[in-house]
């Protein structure tokens, strides 16, 4: 068994893979290592070039995948063929500087299970990204941190450049649906010690990025699956709460003033939603606080969501937006606030 395996998934990286292998050889010369190139049958000859370089860089192993494509599955296959005690995952496009690997390995040897090359800790940077790309990245990061509790300890859970101790995957079945495989590793490994090492994200050397709309759609599905589809469960229970509210209101207005009936109906729907979410949506996280504490916090979350809903309704209608449209926007933003607080505060 070697000390370090470097897993590099590739597709159409003929212009980059040779230079990357040269930099890896120079950087890792004093470390017992192997480099595993997993290529998805690139028509530009990426695998052929890697094999040519492998004739003098004897540590290189090339895995050709025919009829199979996908960054996530390529990484999993590369990891399955790795013999290193520590495994690095990185891209072939020069955006991940291989010169950082010895520092990552040193941190792992100090006792950390996962070492993440991070763009978002002090000293890290995303380089010359546009504002739009920064916003997309931060939104995707926020989504992961809200939906998956174990990810919240990380500033950059979407990093594609990381090192981990091989032993932490014992008994873990990786089934990533997107290229952001680090999120899955963290979600499925318990008590892993994680360190974020700052680095400056480099511009792509040559070629085009493979991260398009399809990959982002896969990422959203990946996050939903890892979270147990809690957002969908939460939304479904919200609809049930509306039914409870209206049913109670119709029943009570026959006997009580509408202002009393309305308050009782609202409270009944809140309690019904709380119990349903406690028993179903967040059933694995009930032991963290007493039921009374969770219930009080849930009332607060609902109140904040309702305030946002109402404020958006008033604000948008004030500037001339149709009340129905304004109400829909308010409901959606109120739901997002309610769900986020439920994830991070009530059952966080």
DRENSE-157202 format. One record per residue (C-alpha): residue in one letter; x, z, y. Coordinates in steps of 0.25 Angstrom, whole numbers, plus 5000, padded with zeros to 4 digits. Example, Ala and Ser with C-alpha at 12.3 -4.5 7.8 and 13.67 -1.06 7.14 Angstrom:
<fizas>
aa,u,w,v
A,5049,5031,4982
S,5055,5029,4996
</fizas>
This chain:
<fizas>
aa,u,w,v
X,5000,5000,5000
X,5005,4996,5014
X,5004,5005,5026
X,4996,4996,5035
X,4987,4984,5033
X,4983,4975,5045
X,4970,4968,5042
X,4967,4956,5051
X,4954,4948,5050
X,4956,4933,5055
X,4948,4921,5058
X,4954,4909,5066
X,4966,4917,5070
X,4977,4906,5067
X,4982,4907,5081
X,4984,4923,5081
X,4987,4927,5066
X,5001,4923,5066
X,5005,4930,5079
X,4998,4942,5074
X,5005,4943,5061
X,5019,4942,5068
X,5015,4953,5077
X,5010,4961,5065
X,5023,4959,5058
X,5031,4963,5070
X,5023,4976,5073
X,5021,4981,5058
X,5035,4977,5053
X,5038,4992,5050
X,5025,4995,5044
X,5021,4992,5030
X,5009,4983,5032
X,5001,4971,5028
X,4993,4962,5036
X,4980,4956,5030
X,4974,4944,5037
X,4960,4942,5033
X,4956,4927,5037
X,4942,4922,5036
X,4947,4908,5032
X,4950,4904,5046
X,4950,4889,5048
X,4962,4889,5058
X,4971,4894,5047
X,4973,4909,5051
X,4975,4913,5036
X,4986,4902,5034
X,4993,4906,5046
X,4993,4921,5042
X,4998,4917,5028
X,5010,4909,5034
X,5014,4921,5042
X,5012,4930,5030
X,5024,4922,5023
X,5033,4929,5032
X,5025,4941,5036
X,5023,4946,5022
X,5013,4957,5025
X,5002,4947,5028
X,4990,4945,5018
X,4980,4935,5021
X,4966,4935,5016
X,4958,4923,5017
X,4943,4924,5017
X,4935,4911,5014
X,4920,4911,5016
X,4920,4925,5022
X,4921,4928,5037
X,4920,4940,5046
X,4929,4949,5053
X,4924,4962,5047
X,4924,4957,5032
X,4938,4952,5035
X,4943,4965,5039
X,4936,4972,5027
X,4943,4962,5018
X,4956,4964,5024
X,4955,4979,5023
X,4951,4978,5008
X,4964,4971,5006
X,4973,4980,5014
X,4983,4989,5007
X,4987,4997,5019
X,4985,5012,5021
X,4981,5008,5036
X,4974,4996,5040
X,4974,4989,5053
X,4962,4979,5057
X,4965,4970,5068
X,4962,4956,5073
X,4971,4944,5073
X,4969,4939,5087
X,4980,4947,5094
X,4970,4956,5101
X,4974,4968,5092
X,4989,4970,5095
X,4996,4973,5081
X,5007,4981,5089
X,4997,4992,5089
X,4996,4994,5074
X,5008,5003,5072
X,5002,5013,5083
X,4989,5012,5075
X,4996,5015,5062
X,5004,5027,5068
X,4991,5033,5073
X,4985,5031,5059
X,4997,5038,5053
X,4995,5049,5062
X,4982,5052,5055
X,4971,5043,5061
X,4962,5035,5051
X,4958,5024,5061
X,4966,5019,5073
X,4959,5010,5082
X,4966,5001,5092
X,4957,5004,5104
X,4953,4996,5117
X,4945,5007,5123
X,4954,5020,5123
X,4964,5023,5134
X,4975,5013,5134
X,4966,5002,5127
X,4961,4990,5133
X,4952,4977,5130
X,4961,4969,5138
X,4955,4957,5146
X,4941,4958,5140
X,4929,4953,5149
X,4919,4963,5154
X,4908,4957,5144
X,4918,4959,5132
X,4921,4973,5136
X,4906,4976,5137
X,4903,4970,5124
X,4914,4978,5117
X,4910,4991,5124
X,4895,4989,5120
X,4899,4986,5106
X,4908,4999,5106
X,4897,5007,5112
X,4887,5002,5101
X,4897,5007,5090
X,4899,5020,5096
X,4884,5023,5098
X,4880,5018,5084
X,4891,5024,5075
X,4895,5038,5078
X,4909,5038,5072
X,4913,5026,5081
X,4911,5035,5093
X,4924,5041,5092
X,4931,5027,5095
X,4932,5020,5108
X,4935,5007,5102
X,4927,5006,5089
X,4926,4991,5089
X,4941,4989,5089
X,4946,4978,5079
X,4960,4984,5079
X,4961,4997,5071
X,4969,5004,5059
X,4963,5013,5049
X,4968,5021,5037
X,4964,5014,5024
X,4959,5027,5018
X,4948,5028,5027
X,4940,5017,5021
X,4940,5023,5007
X,4926,5023,5003
X,4921,5015,5015
X,4914,5002,5014
X,4916,4993,5026
X,4905,4983,5028
X,4908,4978,5043
X,4898,4969,5049
X,4906,4966,5061
X,4921,4965,5065
X,4921,4979,5071
X,4925,4985,5058
X,4931,4998,5064
X,4917,5003,5067
X,4913,5002,5053
X,4926,5009,5048
X,4924,5021,5058
X,4909,5022,5054
X,4912,5023,5039
X,4924,5032,5039
X,4923,5047,5041
X,4932,5056,5049
X,4942,5045,5052
X,4952,5049,5063
X,4952,5038,5073
X,4962,5034,5084
X,4961,5024,5095
X,4974,5017,5099
X,4973,5010,5112
X,4976,4995,5113
X,4974,4983,5122
X,4965,4973,5116
X,4973,4960,5117
X,4967,4946,5121
X,4966,4937,5109
X,4978,4929,5107
X,4972,4916,5102
X,4959,4911,5096
X,4945,4915,5098
X,4938,4929,5096
X,4928,4930,5084
X,4920,4941,5090
X,4907,4934,5094
X,4892,4937,5095
X,4890,4937,5080
X,4901,4947,5078
X,4895,4956,5088
X,4882,4955,5081
X,4888,4959,5068
X,4894,4971,5076
X,4881,4976,5080
X,4875,4975,5066
X,4888,4982,5061
X,4886,4994,5071
X,4871,4995,5067
X,4874,4995,5052
X,4885,5006,5054
X,4875,5014,5062
X,4865,5013,5051
X,4856,5005,5060
X,4852,5018,5068
X,4848,5010,5081
X,4838,5002,5073
X,4833,5015,5067
X,4832,5022,5080
X,4824,5010,5086
X,4815,5010,5075
X,4812,5025,5076
X,4810,5022,5091
X,4799,5012,5088
X,4792,5023,5079
X,4794,5033,5091
X,4786,5023,5099
X,4775,5023,5089
X,4774,5038,5088
X,4774,5039,5103
X,4762,5029,5104
X,4755,5035,5092
X,4755,5049,5098
X,4751,5045,5112
X,4739,5037,5107
X,4735,5050,5098
X,4737,5060,5109
X,4731,5054,5121
X,4718,5056,5115
X,4719,5071,5116
X,4730,5073,5127
X,4734,5068,5141
X,4743,5056,5141
X,4754,5063,5147
X,4754,5074,5136
X,4752,5063,5125
X,4763,5055,5130
X,4773,5066,5130
X,4769,5070,5116
X,4770,5056,5111
X,4784,5054,5117
X,4789,5067,5111
X,4783,5064,5097
X,4790,5050,5097
X,4803,5056,5101
X,4802,5067,5090
X,4798,5056,5080
X,4810,5047,5084
X,4819,5059,5084
X,4815,5063,5070
X,4816,5049,5064
X,4830,5046,5070
X,4835,5060,5065
X,4830,5057,5051
X,4833,5042,5051
X,4842,5036,5062
X,4852,5047,5063
X,4849,5055,5050
X,4864,5055,5047
X,4867,5062,5060
X,4857,5073,5061
X,4866,5085,5057
X,4875,5084,5069
X,4864,5091,5078
X,4852,5100,5076
X,4839,5093,5076
X,4835,5100,5088
X,4847,5095,5096
X,4845,5081,5091
X,4831,5081,5095
X,4834,5086,5109
X,4845,5076,5111
X,4835,5065,5106
X,4825,5069,5116
X,4836,5067,5127
X,4840,5054,5121
X,4826,5049,5122
X,4824,5054,5136
X,4837,5047,5141
X,4832,5034,5134
X,4818,5035,5140
X,4825,5037,5154
X,4833,5025,5152
X,4821,5017,5147
X,4813,5021,5159
X,4824,5019,5169
X,4826,5005,5165
X,4812,5002,5165
X,4811,5007,5180
X,4824,5001,5184
X,4821,4987,5178
X,4806,4986,5183
X,4811,4990,5197
X,4820,4978,5198
X,4809,4969,5193
X,4810,4968,5178
X,4797,4967,5170
X,4793,4981,5166
X,4792,4977,5151
X,4806,4971,5151
X,4811,4983,5158
X,4804,4993,5148
X,4811,4985,5136
X,4825,4986,5143
X,4822,5001,5145
X,4817,5004,5131
X,4830,4997,5125
X,4840,5004,5134
X,4832,5017,5132
X,4833,5015,5117
X,4848,5012,5118
X,4850,5025,5126
X,4841,5033,5116
X,4848,5027,5104
X,4862,5029,5110
X,4859,5044,5113
X,4853,5046,5099
X,4866,5041,5093
X,4876,5048,5101
X,4869,5061,5106
X,4857,5064,5097
X,4863,5061,5084
X,4877,5058,5089
</fizas>
